[in-house]
Amino acid sequence: MRPILRLRGQAMVEHLLLLAIVLGVFALPAFDGKPLVLFFAEAVATGFARFLASISLPV
């Protein structure tokens, strides 16, 4: 039973490493020298603005 308890922390290390790699990819410059995170943030902001405009219309 001891070896199983030791292996539980290994998955956490692997997940953190994968998360760091994914975050590193999103921080890399993509188009026009801007990072991908800014493109996603702009897309979310545009979608939220459209959502707010649609719910503010009279029925």
N, C-alpha and C positions, 0 to 999 in steps of 0.2 A: 504494500500500500504506500510505502514511502516514495518510490519513484513517480507515482502518479501525482502526488502532491508537488513534487519538484517541477513537473512539466506544466503546471497550470500557469506559471509566470511567462513561459515561452511564447504563448499566443499573444500576450499583451505586448511583448517586445516586437513581435512581427507586425501587429496592428499599428503600433506607434511608428514603426519604420515605414510602413506603407502610407500612413497618413502624412508623414513628413515628406515623402516623395511626391505625393499628389499635391500637397500645398506648395512644394517647390516648383512644380510644373505650372501651377496657376500664377505664381509670382514671376515667371519668366516673361519677357516682353514678347508680344505676339505681332499684332499689326500696328503700324505707325509708332512703334516703340512703347506702346502702352501694355501693361500686364493684362492677362486674361481676367483677373479679378475685377478690373474696372469695366470691362465689357459686360460681365455678368451683373455687376452693380447697376450699370446703366439700363440693362434689360429689365431688371426687377423694378427699377424706378419708373420706367416707361409703362410697364404692365400695371403697376400700382396706380399711376396717374390715370390710365385708361379706365381702370376699375372704378376709381373715385368719380370720374366723369360719367360713367354709365349709371352708377347708383344715384347720382344727383339729378338725373333727368326726371321730369314729371311723368307720372303713370298715365 
